[in-house]
């Protein structure tokens, strides 16, 4: 094959589009809220029972009446009242006078601003940790019958939206013969019905999806009423209303023609109306998911809506075109196929630009592509996207042959085009399926610590230096825990034990921290004795990431003491 300058430019654009699709996805991906801070701090040991528990999330969330639960060491609930929103992604729940000493467990299940449920748990202790704290089960919202059904309905909604968009585009490109093509018309109508059914299923399932996860709660009218009044539920209702309006306009299209004295309405007016309706439908996705949160939401929402429409016009159009070409005698006119090829090329350019913008929001750093699950899914999807672009280039070759012959009996070109477009359609469905999985996956920017956020509770730093003060019973070791072991507020615990493993209740323990990276310190760590052999402090600020030097002084008598030093690194 001869490599010409136009062909080289085409391959270069295909490469850019592939990068954009790889990093941006075919539809908006969702980001989820992350628990960033708590009071009492995660893993902290406090001397007195707190009157309430606070949870701070990385973005605004909503919590139901039993969305936050606090269990005492025996597993009994001690929270009371509904969680109270304090602004800035912070919720508080009061405690009904807990008195037991030991480890308390806090479980939470909230709904993030991107409409995805977020669940988790953490512990804190009163007096001293329990030997066997209560271990509740944290429900995975995407598991079980409700979770799987919700994922299937989400896939159906995306598929219906894309096919309906592509089918409507083909009907417009086939004017004035569009309505005489039953395959294109029926495919578009079937996609409309699929989108309506899946949107209704999402509306009914949502209460159980973000709540208990029980299938019986799907028919709970009180949960449905709560769903309708929430932001995601209201957007689903809006989507159904927009789809109903589209059906009414199509049903009474002949009356619209009579308003123009029996003639076809101006093509520009029809295109403008279709663009407005499509943008309104796409907005019900963009304003409910990741685009509505994070940096520059008022720019990201229209970009994501345009991205979804461009993907629908290309991939959805391919699905409809493949079915039309597969039915002998019911194909799309060759001139319409040529026009679709040109429009699809424009949509690829749009996808490249909007996808590259989405990559900045969702991936953050190149390392996140291999270090996070979101990035790994994108890399897995890359093969499908690259194959789709390659197949599109081959289809474009046969489309040009049809354009050159103007469709005059070139059956060989038509058969080849049918095969290539059919292959594109199959790969396009795989891309939609991969995107559905990405919608339920936390974006790499929120997973990769280098990108500026953490995925919850990282592994705590554990140290165990040995000391010998030189006096009677002066030998032992100190178990030191820095939790969660990252930049920001941390709980620091020191537990001293003797050679026999029993607690060693030293009269005094002092600690300080010095940062090698940021040249900070030494900072005095104000640990306080909370029980025999146990000292702790909550909310101590480690201001910079990198290597920290810990100096610990243990005094076992009025004259005997020893200082040990340890180093650790935090992200």
C-alpha positions in Angstrom: 0.0 0.0 0.0 1.4 3.4 -1.0 1.9 5.8 1.9 0.8 9.2 0.8 0.8 12.5 2.7 -3.1 12.4 3.2 -2.9 8.8 4.3 -0.1 9.7 6.8 -2.2 12.5 8.2 -5.2 10.2 8.5 -3.1 7.7 10.5 -1.7 10.4 12.7 -5.3 11.7 13.5 -6.3 8.1 14.2 -3.5 7.8 16.7 -4.5 11.0 18.5 -8.1 9.8 18.6 -7.0 6.5 20.0 -5.1 8.2 22.8 -8.1 10.4 23.5 -10.5 7.5 23.6 -8.1 5.4 25.7 -7.7 8.0 28.4 -11.1 9.6 28.2 -13.4 6.7 27.7 -16.4 6.5 25.4 -18.7 8.0 28.0 -18.1 9.9 31.2 -16.5 7.8 33.9 -17.5 8.3 37.5 -15.4 9.4 40.4 -16.3 8.4 43.9 -16.0 10.1 47.3 -13.1 9.0 49.6 -13.1 9.1 53.4 -10.2 11.5 54.1 -10.5 12.2 57.9 -12.5 11.2 61.0 -13.0 12.3 64.5 -11.9 10.4 66.5 -9.1 9.6 64.1 -9.0 6.1 62.5 -7.2 3.8 64.9 -7.0 6.4 67.7 -7.2 5.5 71.4 -9.0 8.1 73.4 -9.3 8.4 77.2 -13.0 9.2 77.3 -15.9 8.1 75.1 -16.8 10.8 72.5 -20.2 12.4 72.3 -20.3 12.1 68.5 -18.4 10.8 65.5 -17.5 12.9 62.4 -16.6 11.7 58.9 -15.0 13.9 56.3 -15.1 12.9 52.7 -13.2 14.3 49.7 -16.4 15.7 48.1 -20.0 16.3 49.1 -22.0 13.2 49.9 -25.5 12.4 51.1 -26.3 9.9 53.9 -29.6 8.2 54.7 -31.0 7.7 58.2 -28.9 4.6 58.9 -26.1 5.4 56.5 -23.6 5.8 59.4 -23.6 3.3 62.2 -21.4 3.0 65.4 -21.0 -0.3 67.1 -19.6 -0.8 70.6 -17.0 -3.5 71.5 -19.9 -6.1 71.8 -21.4 -5.2 68.4 -24.4 -3.2 69.8 -25.4 0.0 68.0 -24.7 3.1 70.1 -25.5 5.9 67.5 -28.8 7.7 67.6 -30.6 10.1 65.3 -30.0 10.8 61.6 -26.5 11.8 60.5 -26.1 15.5 60.3 -24.6 17.3 57.4 -22.0 19.9 58.5 -21.0 21.1 55.0 -17.9 20.4 52.9 -18.5 16.7 52.8 -18.6 16.3 56.6 -21.2 14.3 58.4 -21.6 13.8 62.2 -23.7 11.3 64.1 -24.4 11.4 67.9 -23.6 8.6 70.3 -26.1 7.5 73.0 -23.7 7.6 76.0 -21.2 4.8 75.2 -19.5 3.5 78.4 -17.8 0.3 77.4 -14.0 0.4 77.1 -12.5 -1.2 74.0 -12.7 -0.9 70.2 -15.6 0.8 68.5 -16.4 0.2 64.9 -17.9 2.8 62.5 -19.5 1.7 59.3 -20.8 4.0 56.6 -22.6 3.8 53.3 -23.2 7.2 51.6 -23.9 8.4 48.1 -21.2 10.5 46.5 -21.9 13.5 44.3 -21.3 11.3 41.2 -24.3 9.2 42.2 -22.3 6.1 43.2 -22.6 4.5 46.7 -19.5 4.4 48.8 -19.1 2.1 51.8 -16.4 1.3 54.3 -15.5 1.0 58.0 -12.9 2.2 60.5 -12.3 1.8 64.2 -11.3 3.8 67.3 -10.8 2.7 70.9 -11.7 4.0 74.3 -9.2 3.3 77.0 -7.5 0.5 75.2 -8.1 -1.7 72.1 -10.3 -4.8 72.4 -8.8 -8.2 71.9 -11.6 -9.0 69.4 -13.5 -6.0 68.1 -16.8 -6.3 66.3 -16.2 -6.9 62.6 -19.2 -5.9 60.5 -19.6 -6.8 56.9 -19.2 -3.9 54.4 -21.5 -4.4 51.5 -20.2 -4.1 48.0 -23.0 -2.1 46.2 -22.1 -3.6 42.8 -22.4 -7.2 44.0 -25.5 -9.4 44.4 -28.7 -9.4 42.2 -29.3 -5.7 42.7 -25.8 -4.6 41.8 -25.6 -6.9 38.8 -29.0 -5.8 37.6 -28.1 -2.1 38.0 -24.9 -2.7 36.0 -26.9 -4.4 33.2 -29.4 -1.6 33.1 -26.6 0.9 32.9 -25.1 -0.9 30.0 -28.5 -1.1 28.3 -29.0 2.6 28.8 -25.7 3.5 27.2 -26.3 1.1 24.3 -29.8 2.5 23.7 -28.5 6.1 23.8 -25.7 5.4 21.4 -27.9 3.4 18.9 -30.7 6.0 19.1 -28.2 8.8 18.4 -26.5 7.0 15.5 -29.9 5.9 14.1 -31.3 9.5 14.2 -28.1 10.7 12.4 -28.6 8.1 9.6 -32.2 9.1 9.2 -31.1 12.7 8.7 -28.3 11.8 6.3 -30.8 9.7 4.2 -33.2 12.5 3.7 -35.6 12.6 2.0 -35.6 8.8 1.9 -34.9 8.3 5.6 -38.4 7.3 6.6 -38.7 4.8 3.8 -35.8 2.7 5.3 -37.6 0.4 7.7 -34.4 -1.1 9.2 -32.9 2.3 10.2 -36.3 3.5 11.5 -37.0 0.3 13.5 -33.5 0.2 14.9 -33.9 3.7 16.1 -37.3 3.0 17.6 -36.0 -0.2 19.3 -33.1 1.8 20.8 -35.5 4.4 22.1 -37.6 1.6 23.8 -34.4 0.0 25.3 -33.3 3.4 26.7 -36.7 3.9 28.2 -36.9 0.4 29.8 -33.3 0.6 31.2 -33.9 4.1 32.6 -37.0 3.0 34.3 -35.1 0.0 35.7 -32.4 2.2 37.0 -35.0 4.4 38.7 -36.7 1.4 40.4 -33.4 -0.3 41.4 -31.6 2.8 42.7 -33.2 2.8 46.2 -32.0 -0.8 46.9 -28.7 -0.2 45.0 -27.6 2.7 47.3 -29.3 1.2 50.3 -29.7 -2.3 51.7 -28.9 -4.2 48.4 -32.0 -6.4 49.0 -34.0 -7.3 46.0 -37.3 -6.9 48.0 -36.6 -3.2 48.5 -37.0 -2.6 44.7 -40.8 -2.5 45.2 -40.6 -0.3 48.4 -42.5 2.8 47.5 -40.9 4.8 50.3 -37.4 4.2 48.8 -38.7 5.0 45.3 -40.1 8.3 46.7 -36.7 9.1 48.2 -35.0 8.2 44.9 -37.2 10.6 42.9 -36.3 13.5 45.2 -32.6 12.9 45.0 -30.4 14.4 42.3 -29.7 11.1 40.4 -33.4 10.1 40.6 -34.6 13.5 39.4 -32.2 13.3 36.4 -33.6 9.8 35.5 -37.1 11.2 35.6 -36.0 14.1 33.4 -34.5 11.6 30.9 -37.8 9.7 30.7 -39.7 13.0 30.2 -37.3 14.0 27.3 -37.7 10.6 25.7 -41.5 10.9 25.9 -41.3 14.3 24.2 -39.2 12.8 21.4 -41.8 10.1 20.9 -44.6 12.7 20.8 -42.8 14.8 18.2 -42.1 11.7 16.0 -45.7 10.5 16.4 -47.1 13.8 15.2 -44.4 14.6 12.6 -47.0 14.8 9.8 -48.7 17.7 11.6 -45.4 19.4 11.8 -45.1 19.0 8.0 -48.5 20.6 7.5 -47.3 23.6 9.4 -44.8 24.0 6.5 -47.6 23.6 3.9 -46.8 19.9 3.3 -43.1 20.4 2.7 -40.2 19.1 4.7 -39.1 21.4 7.5 -35.7 23.1 6.7 -32.8 20.7 7.2 -31.0 23.2 9.4 -33.9 23.5 11.7 -34.3 19.8 12.0 -30.5 19.4 12.7 -30.7 22.1 15.4 -33.7 20.5 17.1 -32.0 17.1 17.0 -28.8 18.6 18.5 -30.8 20.3 21.3 -32.7 17.1 22.2 -29.5 15.0 22.1 -27.6 17.5 24.3 -30.4 17.5 26.8 -30.4 13.7 27.0 -26.6 13.6 27.3 -26.8 16.2 30.0 -28.7 13.7 32.3 -25.5 11.6 32.3 -22.9 14.4 32.5 -24.6 16.2 35.4 -25.0 13.1 37.5 -21.5 11.6 37.2 -17.9 12.6 37.4 -18.2 15.7 35.3 -20.3 17.4 37.9 -17.6 17.2 40.5 -13.9 18.1 40.6 -12.2 20.9 38.8 -14.1 23.1 36.4 -17.4 21.3 36.5 -19.2 23.9 34.3 -16.7 23.2 31.5 -16.5 19.4 32.1 -20.3 18.8 31.9 -20.8 20.1 28.4 -17.5 18.5 27.3 -18.7 15.1 28.6 -22.2 15.6 27.0 -20.5 16.3 23.6 -18.2 13.3 24.1 -21.2 11.0 24.7 -23.0 12.4 21.6 -20.0 12.0 19.4 -19.5 8.4 20.6 -23.1 7.7 19.9 -23.0 9.2 16.4 -20.0 7.1 15.5 -20.4 3.8 17.4 -24.2 3.8 17.4 -24.3 4.7 13.7 -22.0 1.8 13.0 -24.4 -0.6 14.8 -27.4 0.6 12.8 -25.5 0.7 9.5 -24.2 -2.8 10.1 -27.7 -4.2 10.6 -29.0 -2.3 7.5 -26.1 -3.6 5.3 -26.7 -7.1 6.5 -30.2 -7.2 5.2 -30.2 -7.5 1.4 -32.4 -5.0 -0.4 -32.9 -2.9 2.7 -29.5 -1.1 2.7 -28.7 2.6 3.2 -28.1 4.5 -0.1 -24.4 4.7 -1.1 -24.5 8.5 -1.0 -25.7 8.4 2.6 -22.9 5.9 3.5 -20.4 8.4 2.1 -21.9 11.2 4.1 -21.9 9.1 7.3 -18.2 8.3 6.7 -17.4 12.0 6.6 -19.5 12.8 9.7 -17.9 9.8 11.5 -14.5 11.3 10.8 -15.5 14.6 12.3 -16.8 12.7 15.4 -13.5 11.0 15.8 -11.8 14.4 15.9 -14.3 15.5 18.5 -13.7 12.4 20.6 -9.9 13.0 20.4 -10.2 16.5 21.8 -12.8 15.8 24.5 -11.0 12.5 25.4 -7.7 14.2 26.0 -9.4 16.7 28.3 -11.0 13.9 30.2 -7.6 12.2 30.6 -6.4 15.2 32.6 -9.4 14.9 35.0 -9.5 11.1 35.4 -6.0 9.7 35.0 -3.7 12.5 36.4 -0.3 10.8 35.9 1.1 8.4 33.4 2.0 5.9 36.2 -1.6 5.7 37.2 -2.3 3.8 33.9 -0.5 0.8 35.2 -0.7 1.3 39.0 -4.5 1.6 39.4 -7.4 -0.6 38.4 -8.9 2.2 36.5 -5.8 2.6 34.4 -5.5 -1.1 33.9 -9.0 -1.2 32.6 -8.2 1.6 30.2 -5.2 -0.3 28.9 -7.3 -3.4 28.4 -9.8 -1.3 26.5 -7.1 0.2 24.4 -6.8 -2.9 22.2 -10.5 -2.6 21.3 -10.3 1.1 20.6 -7.2 0.6 18.4 -8.9 -2.2 16.5 -12.0 -0.1 16.0 -10.0 2.7 14.5 -8.1 0.3 12.2 -11.4 -1.2 11.0 -12.8 2.3 10.5 -9.9 3.1 8.2 -10.5 0.0 6.1 -14.3 0.8 5.9 -13.4 4.3 4.8 -11.4 2.7 1.9 -14.4 0.8 0.6 -16.7 3.8 1.2 -14.5 5.9 -1.1 -14.8 3.1 -3.8 -18.6 3.3 -3.5 -18.4 7.1 -3.8 -16.2 6.8 -6.8 -18.6 4.4 -8.6 -21.6 6.2 -7.1 -23.0 2.8 -6.2 -23.5 1.6 -9.8 -23.6 -2.1 -9.3 -20.3 -2.4 -7.4 -21.4 -5.4 -5.4 -17.9 -6.4 -4.4 -17.4 -3.0 -2.7 -20.7 -3.3 -0.9 -20.0 -6.9 0.3 -16.5 -5.8 1.6 -18.0 -2.7 3.3 -20.7 -5.0 4.9 -18.0 -7.2 6.4 -15.8 -4.3 7.7 -18.7 -2.4 9.2 -20.1 -5.5 10.9 -16.7 -6.1 12.5 -16.7 -2.4 13.6 -20.1 -2.9 15.2 -19.0 -6.0 17.2 -15.9 -4.2 18.5 -18.0 -1.1 19.2 -20.3 -3.2 21.5 -17.2 -4.5 23.4 -16.1 -0.9 23.9 -19.5 0.0 25.3 -19.3 -3.0 27.7 -15.8 -2.0 28.8 -17.0 1.6 29.4 -19.9 0.3 31.6 -17.3 -1.3 33.9 -15.2 1.9 34.0 -18.3 3.8 35.1 -18.3 1.8 38.3 -14.6 2.1 38.9 -12.9 4.9 40.8 -10.9 7.1 38.5 -7.1 6.8 38.6 -6.7 10.4 39.9 -8.5 9.4 43.0 -6.7 6.0 43.3 -3.1 7.1 42.6 -1.5 8.9 45.6 0.8 10.8 43.3 -2.3 12.3 41.6 -3.4 14.0 44.8 -5.9 11.7 46.5 -6.0 8.5 48.5 -8.2 5.5 48.1 -9.3 5.3 51.8 -7.1 4.0 54.6 -3.5 3.2 53.5 -1.4 0.7 55.5 -0.2 2.2 58.7 3.5 2.5 59.5 4.6 0.0 62.2 8.0 0.2 64.0 9.4 -1.9 66.9 12.6 -0.5 68.3 14.2 -2.1 71.4 15.5 -0.1 74.3 17.6 -0.6 77.5 17.6 2.1 80.1 20.3 0.3 82.2 18.2 0.1 85.3 16.1 -2.7 86.9 13.4 -3.8 84.5 14.8 -1.3 82.0 14.9 -3.6 79.0 12.0 -3.8 76.5 10.6 -2.8 73.2 8.2 -0.2 71.9 5.5 -1.0 69.3 5.0 2.3 67.4 2.1 2.7 64.9 1.6 5.8 62.7 -1.9 5.6 61.3 -2.8 6.1 58.4 0.9 6.7 57.6 0.5 9.5 55.0 0.9 13.2 54.7 -1.7 15.0 56.8 -3.3 14.2 60.2 -2.1 10.9 61.8 -2.7 9.0 65.0 0.5 7.9 66.7 0.4 5.0 69.2 3.3 3.8 71.5 2.9 0.5 73.4 5.9 -0.6 75.6 6.4 -4.2 76.6 9.0 -6.0 78.6 11.2 -9.0 77.6 8.4 -11.4 78.7 5.8 -9.7 76.4 3.9 -8.2 79.3 3.0 -4.5 79.2 5.7 -2.3 80.7 4.2 0.8 82.3 7.1 3.3 82.0 6.7 6.5 84.1 7.4 8.7 81.0 7.6 8.5 77.2 8.6 11.4 75.0 8.8 11.5 71.2 9.8 13.8 68.4 9.8 13.8 64.6 12.1 15.4 62.1 11.6 15.5 58.3 14.6 14.8 56.1 12.8 15.9 52.9 11.3 19.1 54.1 13.9 20.1 56.7 11.2 20.3 59.4 11.7 19.6 63.1 12.3 18.3 65.4 8.6 18.4 66.3 7.5 17.3 69.7 4.9 14.6 69.5 2.6 15.2 72.5 1.7 11.5 73.3 -0.4 11.0 76.4 -0.8 7.9 78.6 -4.3 6.4 78.1 -3.8 3.0 79.7 -1.1 0.8 81.1 1.9 0.8 78.8 0.0 2.7 76.1 0.6 6.3 75.0 -1.1 8.0 72.0 -1.9 11.3 70.2 -4.5 11.9 67.5 -4.5 14.3 64.6 -0.7 14.9 64.6 0.2 16.7 61.3 2.9 15.2 59.1 3.3 18.2 56.8 5.3 16.8 54.0 5.8 13.4 52.3 9.1 11.6 52.4 11.4 10.2 55.1 10.8 11.1 58.8 13.2 10.4 61.7 11.5 9.4 65.0 13.2 9.9 68.3 11.7 8.0 71.3 12.8 8.5 74.9 11.6 6.0 77.5 12.2 6.6 81.2 11.8 3.7 83.6 12.9 5.4 86.8 13.9 8.8 88.1 17.5 8.2 86.9 17.2 5.6 84.1 16.2 6.4 80.6 17.1 5.5 77.0 16.6 7.1 73.6 16.1 5.1 70.4 15.7 6.3 66.8 13.8 4.9 63.8 13.1 6.2 60.3 10.1 5.6 58.1 8.7 7.0 54.8 5.2 8.2 54.0 3.7 9.0 50.5 
